[in-house]
Amino acid sequence: MGEKVAADRFDLSARQRHRYKLRRCLEALERMLDEKRFDRPRNLMGLEIELNLADADGMPRMTNLEVLERIGSRDFQTELGQFNLEVNIVPHRLHGRVLDQLAEELRTGLAYADRQAREVDARIVMIGILPTLTGEDLVSANLSAVDRYTLLNDQIMASRGEDVVLDIEGVERLTYTSGSIAPEAACTSVQLHLQVTPARFADVWNAAQAVAGPQVATGANAPFLFGRELWRESRPPLFLQATDTRPPELAVQGVRPRTWFGERWIVSPRELFAENLRYFPALLPICEEEDPLRVLDEGGTPGLPELVLHNGTVYRWNRPVYGVMDGVPHLRVENRVLPAGPTVTDVLANTAFYYGLVRALADEQRPVWTRMPFAAAQANFDAACRHGIDAELHWPRHGRGGVTARPATRLVREELLPLAAAGLDAWGVEPADRDRYLTVIEERCRRRVNGASWQATAYHRGLEAGLDREKALAAVTRRYCELVRTEEPVHTWPPGP
């Protein structure tokens, strides 16, 4: 979805041609898999972070184009809302001091971007959902002025044939009706990419699905939306409902939503790409001139543009990605479950935990997905989104078979952190880096504090001090921004607004 698309209307012939091109792309992908044309592993990882813009009072600022013009770097791009930016870190090899290198690059880049944002009275905020957002902020007029967002909005709304209805019940209940997909812009996340060989892909994707629950439990950072306290990580239910192309009748019939956890473990990457074509009609049926099979016949590497664009409009929490670099195709697993923030240290701790844990689980002789039902992984993800650091998660018993429920904090400290450490060792990450960032996860579990729990505690203290709901959320946001600037991880922050 990062590529420029033209805001054209699509007639029946365009959709028929696009469906034909998608099938050709899938056939070309399967042929490349069979012929082993993919890049060999280079242990490459990538990182993207979506950001918010807010003023000194913590209120959203609709100035992303002005800020981007001042930043003047291709590393920073637009996102869906005018109060959103995205920063992309160039791929790094998972080895040595990579975590500290990433931390330094992020701090430098974000500090520079923040200085430029201040020139137009804005601040860069890394947070899953900005607590001060209101329904008046999330309207179609505040979508970024970029063709692809306008077109995506038009196509999703046309598919639904009616308004988007948000109905999320957590600590409180939120019901809200929107005439556009703009509420999706409230969600700001971290996306972690890992390049893998086709033979390794299924193991890595299955491992990423298995650890989605523990990731969210330890890293939740989005407890508020439109002034309501909802789930500890409210992005997933919001994203699901804001991008839902199904009218209620199709949802009741069990038609799959475009924001999707999945429904089974896999044995090959082709399963995911094939499912995306089989289950989801194209939102953006744009056709390019490339004939992928002819390109293969001539010894070239096809870009598969129709498949890539369609894949980008199916919002799996762990998404398969096809790409071409220097004329060589490769596959990546894109992990999309984590919220942004709070600090660079927290982001790198989440990053270390993910890459270490996925490596360790993918290397196991008796993998966790052979010992745990897929439904348990999905239930873990849902429980972690609802309850965050206080969630109970299901995990296989040692020796006796079956799964058992355990507090997320115990599961992470007793079993998953040692696995993550072993996985980082297998990548060749320096022990000092490994220990520095995994200790942050351990301390969150020991103190039962992450970004979401800190925000909720600060909010309730504000209410107890006599602030009304709106002022308490603004105070939480301002204090959050102050503490981020100390660069101390969230588990060390003092409570209170």
Secondary structure, 3 states (H helix, E strand, C coil): CCCCCCCCCCCHHHHHHHHHHHHHHHHHHHHHHHCCCCCCCCCEEEEEEEEEEECCCCCECCCHHHHHHHHCCCCEEECCECCEEEEEEEEEECCECHHHHHHHHHHHHHHHHHHHHHCCCCEEECCCCCCCCCCCCCCHHHECCCHHHHHHHHHHHHHHCCCEEEEEECCCEEEEEECCCHHHHHCCEEEEEEEECHHHHHHHHHHHHHHHHHHHHHHCCECEECCEECCCECHHHHHHHHCCCCCHHHHHCCCCCCEECCCCCCCCHHHHHHHHHHHCCCCCCCCCCCCHHHHHHCCCCCCCHHHHHHHCCCEECEEEEEEEECCEEEEEEEEEEEECCCCHHHHHHHHHHHHHHHHHHHHCCCCHHHCCCHHHHHHHHHHHHHHHHHCEEEEECCCCCCEEEEEHHHHHHHHHHHHHHHHHHHHCECHHHHHHHHHHHHHHHHHCCCHHHHHHHHHHHHHHCCCCHHHHHHHHHHHHHHHHCCCCCHHHCCCCC
